[in-house]
Amino acid sequence: MRQKHILMIEDEESIRDILGYSLRKEGFIVDEAASGLEGLRQMELQRPDLVLLDLMLPDMSGFDLCRKLSVSLKVPVIMITAKADMVDKVLGMELGADDYITKPFDIREVIARIRAIFRRIELISESLGNEIYSIIRLGRRIEIRKDECEVWSNGEKINLTIKEYDLLLFLVTNNRKVFTRSELLDKLWGFDFPGDTRTVDIHVQRIRKKVDSGDGNSIIETVFGVGYKLGMQVRT
């Protein structure tokens, strides 16, 4: 199996040292950045499999950086910060972060959460493995380009976060099935996610706002009293 590549964006040298040492000992490839701008440069050069992101960076907000990483670069993000406020945690998740760890932390917990995200990604990939088509079309105007992890509408690229993209693709590949909010939360965020099922509603609303044409036919259909399912016909 290919070694997983992790980028750590953290301005505290002592944390970079101990985390970097521990992660390399566990078999990960680790690059480090002490600022948001340096982290973005590393992202462009290295294209890591996961980012450990400190919220309190000297040159930019970790929230702004998380939004950019999840929308433009589509990489899993674990936020690491001294802030313990639940509002900050949920905001980070809604911006696209996959997990949130509060300082001080146990190194073993960080490693366990990293491995959990990689396992979840593998499970999602396996669940999509039977789909042989690299391009999926929905209705007459939506196109999902799986190889590029992109969604297009009438020839224009739609900027979805990685979680919005994963949610849409999951419903597409299970297009005959209705999922409850709890099922979607568990499959795409994990059972230990600190938010609640409203997170699913928010992501569905954002997908609709970005993708729906306003003709009354939504890409994700609400099944009242149950949950959600794909709302468009799949074409290949």
Buried (B, 14 or more C-beta within 10 A) or exposed (E): EEEBBBBBBBBBEEBBEEBBEBBEEBEBBBBBBBBBBBBBEBBEEBEBBBBBBBBBBEEBEBBEBBBBBBBEBBBBBBBBBEBEEEEBBBBBBBBBBBBBBBBEEEBEEBBEBBEBBBEBBEEBEEBBEEBEEEEBBBBEBBBBEBEEEBBBBEEEEBEBBBBBBBBBBBBBBBBEEBBBBEBBBBBBBBEEBEBEBEBBBBBBEBBBEBBBBEEEEBBBBBEEEEBBBBBBEBEE
